Amino acid sequence: MKNVYILGGGSFGTAFGNQLASNNNNKVVLFVRSEIQEKEINESQSNKKYFPNKRLNPSLSATCKESDLSKANLIFISLPSKEIKKVIKNCASFIKKETLIINLSKGVYEGGETIVDYISTVLSNNNITTMKGPTFSSELINNSHSIFTLGLDSKSQYYKIDSVLKNTNIHIDYTTDIKGVEILSVLKNIYAIIIGIVDAKYNSPNTRFMILTKSFSEIKILLSVLGGREDTLFLSCGYGDLGLTALNDLSRNRTLGLLIGKGFYNSDKNKGVVLEGVKTVEFINEVLAPSIKERLPLFSKMESFFTNKESNFDIHFDTLIDKKMTSILTYGTFDLLHYGHIEILRRASELGDRLVVGLSTDDFNNEKGKKCEISYEKRKEFLESIGYVDLVIPESSWNQKKKDVIDNEIDIFIMGDDWKGEFDFLQEYCKVLYLPRTVGISTTKLKSIITNND
């Protein structure tokens, strides 16, 4: 028998706990705020504030005693993000190190900190997973089959969670990208608001799916910038949750968008309306570089609307949708390819749509006095296998950069900051950026380590 506790006796925590209670091997307990709610659930098998006409599973019980959490084998967190910090701090001393924590809550804190990051820090516990998916509590309480993405670190975590989900209508797909699952659960709220606005203004399937497509593209960029993996976007926490939240009127964030689109929302009059999407815009905007925001016209429009307390959400499709392809160019030798190389290629690719890499030829390296361990052909093959790189061109002289910029229609020229100022002459033809090098690694350092170990 597994002791399963749900932190939160709201609509989602109740519906989720009620599902888990259908597994006879689970002893499911809702951790609730008050003795009144505890008594109602335990004696009447109801939680009428959220489900007035629903009788709960008789094996589902409730407690408001923090000390009871010491009995838990698994704890699912289903609380509003603003309540989590207070509850976790109050309960921390009663949660055992070996207890598996599963975060169902959606939100992000200042500086882009995820809920899992926060919980891990407060509890000094790395045994924390996340579960997110396209699921409404009103559907879950009525036994609708529903799917979540489980973000986890190990097989043992998967087996424990899978065992408590048996004989329920909850299904899972999974990934080790915990960060990505957490991030996607809040990004979709931003774009649900936008799609709600568009539906209210135009009520056109063509326009709706144009914006949905653009939203998906922007979420892909944000996911990568914020530390998630692109493939996570195609799990239920990504594609599925965006569809559910953006296209269904049960979604609170979509509903906010509908109100804005119809002109019924005013930021000064509606100060009490603080939904996940609104706060997410604020917190994520804090951590985005201006060069990234340029690639996110829908996000930038939402940020401007809420920050400047605009009364009307004007949509200019030429600005928000139509865009010029941005091409990036960088150069290097890329001998003994290492994570510093990968990092600068990743950051460069995030600034545009097409990344061109000028790769120093063997003859040019000899001219520069550099000795390469790997031939040009092999280095080119390595670069072409990296998903960030679209085209590799040979660099055979110092003087070809202007011609390369013009021939490849380059918009942004990028080099490491150790070259700062050296290529400013190219500003006549494109934007020039110097990115910080990755600290602690270089090809020279690798060669030194190899030599010393020989």
C-alpha positions as CSV (number, residue, x, y, z in Angstrom):
1,M,0.0,0.0,0.0
2,K,1.4,3.4,-1.1
3,N,0.7,6.4,1.0
4,V,0.0,9.1,-1.5
5,Y,-0.6,12.7,-0.4
6,I,-1.9,15.6,-2.6
7,L,-0.9,19.1,-1.4
8,G,-3.9,21.1,-2.3
9,G,-7.7,20.4,-2.0
10,G,-8.7,22.7,-4.8
11,S,-10.4,21.6,-8.0
12,F,-7.4,20.0,-9.6
13,G,-6.0,18.4,-6.5
14,T,-9.4,16.9,-5.7
15,A,-10.0,15.6,-9.2
16,F,-6.5,14.1,-9.4
17,G,-6.7,12.5,-5.9
18,N,-10.1,11.1,-6.8
19,Q,-8.6,9.3,-9.8
20,L,-5.7,7.9,-7.8
21,A,-8.1,6.6,-5.2
22,S,-9.5,4.2,-7.8
23,N,-6.3,2.2,-7.4
24,N,-6.8,0.0,-4.4
25,N,-3.1,-0.1,-3.7
26,N,-3.1,3.6,-3.0
27,K,-4.0,5.3,0.3
28,V,-4.8,8.8,-1.0
29,V,-4.9,11.8,1.3
30,L,-5.7,15.4,0.4
31,F,-3.7,17.9,2.4
32,V,-6.3,20.8,2.8
33,R,-6.4,24.2,4.4
34,S,-9.0,23.9,7.0
35,E,-10.6,21.4,9.5
36,I,-14.0,22.2,7.9
37,Q,-12.9,21.0,4.5
38,E,-11.2,18.0,6.1
39,K,-14.4,17.1,7.8
40,E,-16.5,17.5,4.7
41,I,-14.3,15.2,2.6
42,N,-13.9,12.6,5.3
43,E,-17.5,12.4,6.4
44,S,-19.5,13.4,3.4
45,Q,-17.2,12.3,0.6
46,S,-17.7,15.7,-1.1
47,N,-15.8,19.0,-1.8
48,K,-18.8,21.1,-2.7
49,K,-16.9,24.4,-3.1
50,Y,-15.4,22.9,-6.3
51,F,-17.6,20.0,-7.3
52,P,-21.1,20.7,-5.7
53,N,-22.8,17.7,-7.4
54,K,-20.0,15.1,-7.2
55,R,-19.6,12.3,-4.7
56,L,-15.9,11.5,-4.2
57,N,-14.4,8.1,-4.0
58,P,-15.0,6.8,-0.4
59,S,-11.4,5.8,0.0
60,L,-10.2,9.3,-0.6
61,S,-9.5,11.1,2.7
62,A,-8.2,14.5,3.9
63,T,-6.1,16.0,6.6
64,C,-4.9,19.5,7.5
65,K,-2.1,18.3,9.8
66,E,1.3,19.0,8.4
67,S,2.8,16.3,10.5
68,D,0.8,13.6,8.6
69,L,3.1,14.3,5.6
70,S,5.8,12.3,7.3
71,K,3.9,9.2,6.3
72,A,4.0,9.9,2.6
73,N,5.7,7.7,0.0
74,L,4.8,10.2,-2.7
75,I,3.6,13.8,-2.6
76,F,1.8,15.4,-5.5
77,I,1.8,19.2,-5.4
78,S,-1.4,20.8,-6.7
79,L,-1.4,24.4,-5.4
80,P,-1.6,27.8,-7.0
81,S,2.0,28.9,-7.7
82,K,1.7,31.9,-5.4
83,E,0.8,29.6,-2.4
84,I,3.6,27.0,-2.9
85,K,6.4,28.9,-1.2
86,K,4.4,29.4,2.0
87,V,3.1,25.8,2.1
88,I,6.4,24.2,1.3
89,K,8.3,26.2,3.9
90,N,5.7,25.2,6.6
91,C,5.8,21.6,5.6
92,A,9.5,21.1,4.9
93,S,10.4,19.6,8.2
94,F,7.8,16.9,7.9
95,I,8.8,15.7,4.4
96,K,11.3,12.9,4.4
97,K,14.3,12.9,2.1
98,E,13.2,9.6,0.5
99,T,9.7,10.9,-0.4
100,L,9.2,11.3,-4.1
101,I,7.8,14.7,-5.0
102,I,5.7,15.3,-8.1
103,N,4.9,18.8,-9.1
104,L,1.5,19.3,-10.8
105,S,1.4,23.0,-10.3
106,K,2.2,25.5,-13.1
107,G,4.1,28.7,-12.7
108,V,7.4,30.4,-12.8
109,Y,9.0,32.8,-10.3
110,E,11.2,35.9,-10.7
111,G,14.4,35.3,-12.7
112,G,12.7,32.4,-14.5
113,E,13.0,30.0,-11.5
114,T,10.8,27.0,-12.0
115,I,8.7,25.5,-9.2
116,V,10.8,22.3,-9.3
117,D,13.9,24.4,-8.9
118,Y,12.4,26.2,-5.9
119,I,11.2,23.1,-4.2
120,S,14.5,21.3,-4.7
121,T,16.4,24.2,-3.1
122,V,14.0,24.5,-0.1
123,L,13.8,20.8,0.6
124,S,17.5,20.1,-0.3
125,N,16.0,17.2,-2.2
126,N,16.7,16.1,-5.8
127,N,14.0,13.4,-5.7
128,I,11.5,15.7,-7.5
129,T,9.7,15.2,-10.8
130,T,7.0,17.1,-12.7
131,M,3.7,16.1,-14.4
132,K,2.0,18.4,-16.8
133,G,-0.6,17.8,-19.6
134,P,-3.7,18.8,-21.4
135,T,-6.1,18.2,-18.6
136,F,-9.0,20.1,-17.1
137,S,-10.1,19.2,-13.6
138,S,-13.8,19.2,-14.7
139,E,-13.0,16.4,-17.2
140,L,-10.7,14.5,-14.8
141,I,-13.4,14.4,-12.0
142,N,-15.8,12.8,-14.6
143,N,-13.3,10.0,-15.4
144,S,-12.3,11.3,-18.8
145,H,-9.1,9.6,-20.1
146,S,-6.3,12.1,-19.8
147,I,-2.6,12.3,-20.5
148,F,0.3,14.0,-18.7
149,T,4.0,14.3,-19.5
150,L,6.2,13.0,-16.7
151,G,9.5,14.8,-16.4
152,L,11.9,12.7,-14.4
153,D,15.5,11.7,-13.7
154,S,15.4,7.9,-13.2
155,K,13.6,4.7,-14.0
156,S,12.9,4.2,-10.3
157,Q,10.9,7.4,-10.3
158,Y,9.0,6.3,-13.4
159,Y,8.1,2.9,-11.8
160,K,6.9,4.4,-8.6
161,I,4.6,6.9,-10.3
162,D,3.4,4.4,-12.9
163,S,2.4,2.0,-10.1
164,V,0.2,4.6,-8.4
165,L,-1.5,5.5,-11.8
166,K,-2.5,1.9,-12.5
167,N,-6.3,1.3,-12.7
168,T,-6.9,5.0,-13.2
169,N,-7.8,7.0,-16.4
170,I,-4.5,8.9,-16.2
171,H,-1.9,8.1,-18.8
172,I,1.7,9.3,-19.3
173,D,4.4,10.0,-21.8
174,Y,7.8,10.9,-20.3
175,T,11.1,12.7,-20.8
176,T,14.2,13.5,-18.7
177,D,13.8,17.2,-19.7
178,I,12.3,18.3,-16.4
179,K,13.1,22.0,-17.1
180,G,11.3,21.8,-20.5
181,V,8.2,20.3,-19.0
182,E,8.1,23.0,-16.3
183,I,8.7,25.8,-18.9
184,L,6.1,24.6,-21.4
185,S,3.4,24.5,-18.7
186,V,3.6,28.3,-18.4
187,L,4.5,29.4,-21.9
188,K,1.2,28.0,-23.4
189,N,-0.7,30.3,-21.1
190,I,0.8,33.4,-22.8
191,Y,-0.3,32.2,-26.2
192,A,-3.7,31.0,-25.0
193,I,-4.4,34.7,-24.2
194,I,-3.3,35.8,-27.7
195,I,-5.4,33.2,-29.5
196,G,-8.4,34.2,-27.3
197,I,-7.9,37.8,-28.4
198,V,-7.7,36.8,-32.1
199,D,-10.8,34.6,-31.9
200,A,-12.7,37.4,-30.2
201,K,-11.7,40.0,-32.9
202,Y,-11.9,37.8,-36.0
203,N,-13.7,34.5,-35.3
204,S,-11.9,33.0,-38.3
205,P,-10.4,29.5,-38.5
206,N,-7.8,30.8,-41.0
207,T,-6.6,33.5,-38.7
208,R,-6.8,31.4,-35.6
209,F,-4.5,28.7,-37.0
210,M,-2.2,31.3,-38.5
211,I,-1.6,32.7,-35.0
212,L,-1.5,29.2,-33.5
213,T,1.3,28.2,-35.9
214,K,3.2,31.4,-35.1
215,S,2.7,30.8,-31.4
216,F,4.1,27.3,-31.8
217,S,7.2,28.8,-33.5
218,E,7.7,31.3,-30.7
219,I,7.3,28.7,-28.0
220,K,10.0,26.7,-29.7
221,I,12.4,29.6,-29.5
222,L,11.5,30.4,-25.9
223,L,11.8,26.7,-24.8
224,S,15.4,26.6,-26.2
225,V,16.5,29.9,-24.7
226,L,15.1,29.0,-21.3
227,G,16.9,25.7,-21.1
228,G,14.4,23.1,-22.4
229,R,14.8,20.6,-25.2
230,E,13.0,21.0,-28.5
231,D,11.7,17.4,-28.6
232,T,9.7,18.0,-25.4
233,L,7.5,20.4,-27.3
234,F,6.0,17.4,-29.2
235,L,4.8,15.7,-26.0
236,S,1.5,16.1,-24.3
237,C,2.9,18.9,-22.1
238,G,3.7,20.9,-25.2
239,Y,1.6,20.5,-28.3
240,G,-1.3,18.9,-26.4
241,D,-1.4,21.5,-23.5
242,L,-1.1,24.4,-25.9
243,G,-4.1,23.1,-28.0
244,L,-6.2,22.5,-24.9
245,T,-5.5,25.8,-23.3
246,A,-5.6,28.0,-26.4
247,L,-8.7,26.5,-28.1
248,N,-11.0,25.5,-25.3
249,D,-13.3,28.0,-23.5
250,L,-12.8,26.2,-20.2
251,S,-9.3,27.8,-20.2
252,R,-9.1,30.8,-17.9
253,N,-6.2,32.3,-20.0
254,R,-8.1,31.9,-23.2
255,T,-11.1,33.5,-21.6
256,L,-9.0,36.5,-20.5
257,G,-8.0,36.8,-24.2
258,L,-11.6,36.8,-25.2
259,L,-12.4,39.6,-22.8
260,I,-9.4,41.6,-24.1
261,G,-10.4,41.1,-27.7
262,K,-14.0,42.2,-27.0
263,G,-12.8,45.3,-25.1
264,F,-14.1,44.2,-21.7
265,Y,-10.7,44.1,-20.0
266,N,-8.9,47.1,-18.6
267,S,-5.7,46.6,-16.6
268,D,-6.6,49.4,-14.1
269,K,-10.1,48.2,-13.5
270,N,-9.3,44.5,-13.5
271,K,-6.4,44.5,-11.1
272,G,-7.8,41.4,-9.5
273,V,-7.3,39.4,-12.7
274,V,-3.8,38.0,-12.3
275,L,-3.6,34.8,-14.2
276,E,-0.7,32.6,-14.9
277,G,-0.2,34.0,-18.4
278,V,0.1,37.6,-17.2
279,K,2.7,36.9,-14.5
280,T,4.6,34.6,-16.9
281,V,5.0,37.4,-19.4
282,E,6.5,39.6,-16.7
283,F,9.0,37.1,-15.3
284,I,10.1,35.7,-18.6
285,N,10.6,39.2,-20.1
286,E,13.1,39.9,-17.4
287,V,15.5,37.2,-18.6
288,L,15.3,37.6,-22.3
289,A,18.0,39.4,-24.3
290,P,16.8,42.2,-26.7
291,S,18.1,40.2,-29.6
292,I,15.8,37.3,-28.7
293,K,12.7,39.5,-28.2
294,E,13.1,40.7,-31.7
295,R,12.3,37.2,-32.8
296,L,9.2,37.1,-30.7
297,P,6.6,39.6,-32.0
298,L,3.6,38.0,-30.4
299,F,5.3,37.7,-27.0
300,S,6.6,41.3,-27.3
301,K,3.1,42.5,-28.1
302,M,1.7,40.8,-25.0
303,E,4.4,42.2,-22.8
304,S,3.8,45.8,-24.1
305,F,0.1,45.4,-23.6
306,F,0.3,44.5,-19.9
307,T,3.4,46.5,-19.0
308,N,2.0,49.8,-20.6
309,K,-1.5,49.0,-19.4
310,E,-2.9,49.5,-22.9
311,S,-6.7,49.6,-23.3
312,N,-6.8,48.1,-26.8
313,F,-4.9,45.2,-28.3
314,D,-4.3,46.3,-31.8
315,I,-3.2,43.6,-34.2
316,H,-1.1,44.5,-37.2
317,F,-0.5,41.2,-39.0
318,D,2.3,42.5,-41.2
319,T,4.3,43.3,-38.1
320,L,3.3,40.2,-36.0
321,I,3.4,37.5,-38.6
322,D,5.4,38.5,-41.7
323,K,9.1,38.4,-41.2
324,K,12.4,38.5,-43.1
325,M,14.6,35.4,-42.7
326,T,17.5,36.3,-40.5
327,S,20.9,34.8,-41.4
328,I,23.8,34.5,-39.0
329,L,27.5,34.1,-39.8
330,T,30.3,33.1,-37.6
331,Y,33.9,31.8,-38.1
332,G,36.2,29.4,-36.4
333,T,38.6,26.5,-36.6
334,F,36.5,24.1,-34.5
335,D,39.4,21.7,-33.8
336,L,38.7,19.1,-31.1
337,L,35.0,20.1,-30.9
338,H,34.0,20.8,-27.3
339,Y,31.0,22.1,-25.4
340,G,32.3,25.7,-25.6
341,H,32.0,25.4,-29.4
342,I,28.5,23.9,-29.1
343,E,27.4,26.7,-26.8
344,I,28.4,29.5,-29.1
345,L,26.8,27.7,-32.0
346,R,23.6,27.3,-30.0
347,R,23.5,30.9,-28.9
348,A,24.2,32.1,-32.5
349,S,21.5,29.9,-34.0
350,E,18.9,31.3,-31.5
351,L,19.4,34.8,-32.9
352,G,18.2,33.9,-36.4
353,D,16.7,31.3,-38.7
354,R,19.9,30.2,-40.6
355,L,23.4,29.8,-39.3
356,V,26.3,29.8,-41.7
357,V,29.7,28.8,-40.3
358,G,33.0,29.8,-42.0
359,L,35.4,27.0,-41.2
360,S,39.2,27.6,-41.4
361,T,40.8,25.4,-44.0
362,D,44.0,23.5,-43.3
363,D,46.0,25.8,-45.5
364,F,44.7,28.9,-43.8
365,N,45.4,27.4,-40.4
366,N,49.0,26.8,-41.5
367,E,49.2,30.4,-42.7
368,K,47.9,31.5,-39.2
369,G,50.5,29.3,-37.5
370,K,47.9,26.9,-36.2
371,K,48.3,23.1,-36.1
372,C,45.0,21.2,-36.3
373,E,44.6,17.7,-34.9
374,I,41.6,17.1,-37.3
375,S,41.4,17.7,-41.0
376,Y,39.2,20.3,-42.6
377,E,37.0,17.6,-44.2
378,K,36.4,15.9,-40.8
379,R,35.8,19.2,-39.0
380,K,33.3,20.2,-41.7
381,E,31.6,16.8,-41.3
382,F,31.3,17.3,-37.5
383,L,29.8,20.8,-37.9
384,E,27.3,19.6,-40.5
385,S,26.1,17.0,-38.1
386,I,25.2,19.6,-35.5
387,G,21.5,20.7,-35.7
388,Y,22.3,24.3,-35.0
389,V,24.4,24.7,-38.3
390,D,22.7,25.1,-41.7
391,L,25.7,25.7,-43.9
392,V,29.5,25.3,-43.7
393,I,31.7,27.4,-46.0
394,P,35.5,27.4,-46.2
395,E,37.5,30.2,-44.7
396,S,40.7,30.5,-46.7
397,S,41.8,34.1,-46.0
398,W,41.4,37.0,-43.6
399,N,39.9,39.2,-46.3
400,Q,36.9,37.2,-47.4
401,K,34.5,38.2,-44.6
402,K,32.9,41.2,-46.4
403,K,32.3,39.0,-49.5
404,D,30.9,36.2,-47.4
405,V,28.5,38.6,-45.7
406,I,27.2,39.9,-49.0
407,D,27.1,36.6,-50.9
408,N,25.2,34.8,-48.1
409,E,22.9,37.7,-47.3
410,I,24.0,37.9,-43.7
411,D,22.0,39.9,-41.2
412,I,24.1,39.3,-38.1
413,F,27.8,38.6,-37.8
414,I,28.9,36.9,-34.6
415,M,32.3,36.2,-33.0
416,G,33.6,35.6,-29.5
417,D,34.2,38.6,-27.3
418,D,38.0,38.0,-27.5
419,W,37.7,39.5,-31.0
420,K,35.8,42.5,-29.8
421,G,36.1,45.5,-32.1
422,E,38.1,43.6,-34.8
423,F,35.1,43.2,-37.2
424,D,33.2,46.5,-36.6
425,F,34.0,47.4,-40.2
426,L,31.3,44.9,-41.2
427,Q,28.6,47.1,-39.5
428,E,28.1,48.8,-42.8
429,Y,26.7,45.6,-44.2
430,C,25.1,43.8,-41.1
431,K,24.8,43.8,-37.4
432,V,28.0,42.8,-35.5
433,L,27.8,41.0,-32.2
434,Y,30.5,39.6,-29.9
435,L,29.3,36.8,-27.6
436,P,31.1,35.9,-24.3
437,R,33.2,32.8,-24.5
438,T,32.3,29.8,-22.4
439,V,34.4,29.9,-19.2
440,G,36.7,27.1,-18.4
441,I,37.1,25.4,-21.7
442,S,39.2,26.0,-24.9
443,T,40.8,24.0,-27.6
444,T,44.2,25.1,-26.4
445,K,43.4,23.9,-22.9
446,L,42.2,20.5,-24.3
447,K,45.4,20.1,-26.3
448,S,47.5,20.9,-23.1
449,I,45.6,18.3,-21.1
450,I,46.1,15.7,-23.9
451,T,49.8,16.5,-24.2
452,N,50.3,16.3,-20.4
453,N,48.6,12.9,-20.2
454,D,50.6,11.4,-23.1
